[in-house]
Amino acid sequence: MENTSPSGTTPDHSPRSVRPIEETVHTDFRHSMSYGSYLDLPRLLSSQHPVSVPEHHDELLFIIQHQTSELWLKLVLHELLEARRLFGEDSLGKALKCIARVKAIQRTMTEQWSVLGTLTPREYAQFRGFLGNSSGFQSHQYRAVEFLLGNKNRGMLKVFESDPEAHALLSGLLAEPTLYDAFLALVARAGYAIPLDILDRDVSEPWVFRKDLVPVFQKIYEAEDTPWGLYEACEDLVDVEDNFQAWRFRHLRTVQRTIGFKVGTGGSSGVDFLKRALDLTFFPELYAVRTEIGS
């Protein structure tokens, strides 16, 4: 007689709720590195410290949202610094690979606002007062990315005087060329007429629009013999700025739906401050040239 289970199926075809561990799977990590030890998960997962009393359920969401943003910003900074270095070596293709990764991270960071958007005004109000003066305004990695892209503001260094490491990073980036500076130098070495005073500019100053750069970019966009990499680089930089603006806008809208027009915990004007940030631009000539193309 055929051996069957109570449900009538044979043992070889019976449904299973447990998947057996394959014999080759490693299970003893007393003397070898595990997933958790490689990622330092004990420290990472114990780095969320709610301050509300009694502890509010939704504060963990707020902390993790901002911690993950900082991790992504760390990688964005890592990739932009490498792209700048590669521009300096005329390794355009490799630099654009770094920028492609930055663009993917930016899309992830923008979508991430939808998670924080699940925090209602009432829920946030119940623990906001415990945050004191802490604010995303004080993110030194965000400022580092802005400095590297050209939005330099020497006055921001005051915010980080109590954090020597952050202050040193931003001071260094203030004195160094931006990603755009490195790209323009590459364009000049490729034979395009970048004005000399741009190549020799004081890189500690924020970038300001240069009308005399627009014809250079017009030639890159319109000439049939433009090396594809230069054309692609211009569009990639525009993508980075567009993505940055999308992130800023989602930030603004998330803040507005959560606290309305309250003053920010760090002392800023809140939504009004974020609105003014939408007027900032990194690569204005790459937008201005679009008016001239084909005219």
TACOR-V112291 format. One record per pair of residues at least 24 apart in sequence whose ideal C-beta (glycine too) atoms are under 8 Angstrom apart, sorted by the first residue. I is the first residue (numbers start at 1). J is the second residue. Records with the same first field share a line. If there is no record, write none. Layout:
# TACOR-V112291
I=J / J
This chain:
# TACOR-V112291
50=127
51=127 / 130 / 131
52=126 / 127 / 130
53=130
56=123 / 126 / 127
58=119 / 123 / 124 / 126 / 127
59=127 / 130
61=115 / 116 / 118 / 119
62=116 / 119 / 124 / 127
65=112 / 115 / 116
66=136
68=112
69=109 / 112 / 139
70=139 / 141
72=105 / 108 / 109
73=139 / 141 / 142 / 144 / 145
74=141
75=101 / 105
76=102 / 105 / 106 / 145
77=141 / 144 / 145 / 148
79=105
80=145 / 148 / 149 / 179
81=148
83=179
84=148 / 177 / 178 / 179 / 182
85=182
87=179 / 182 / 183 / 185 / 186
88=182 / 185 / 186
90=186 / 189
92=186 / 229 / 230 / 233
93=229
95=233
96=229 / 232 / 233 / 236
99=233 / 236 / 237 / 240
100=236
102=240
103=236 / 239 / 240 / 243
106=240 / 243 / 244 / 246 / 247
107=243
109=247
110=243 / 246 / 247 / 250
113=247 / 250 / 251 / 253 / 254
116=254 / 258
117=254 / 257 / 258
119=258
120=258
121=257 / 258 / 259 / 260
124=258 / 259
128=259 / 265
131=265
132=265
133=265 / 266 / 267
134=265 / 266
135=264 / 265 / 266 / 267 / 268
136=266
137=264 / 266 / 267 / 268
138=266
140=166 / 169 / 170
143=170
144=169 / 170 / 173
147=173 / 174 / 178
148=173 / 178 / 179
149=178 / 179 / 180 / 240 / 241 / 244 / 282
150=178 / 179 / 180 / 181 / 206 / 207 / 282 / 283
151=206 / 207 / 280 / 282
152=178 / 204 / 205 / 206 / 207
153=206
154=204
174=204
175=203 / 204
176=203
177=203
178=203 / 207
179=237
180=207 / 237 / 282 / 283
183=233 / 237
184=213
187=216 / 220 / 230
190=227 / 230
192=216 / 219 / 220
207=282 / 284
209=284 / 285 / 288
210=285
211=288
213=285
214=285 / 288 / 289 / 292
215=292
217=285 / 286 / 289
218=289 / 292 / 293
221=289 / 293
222=293 / 294
234=286
237=282 / 283 / 286
238=283 / 286 / 287
240=282
241=281 / 282 / 283 / 286
244=282
245=278
248=274 / 277 / 278
249=278
252=277 / 278
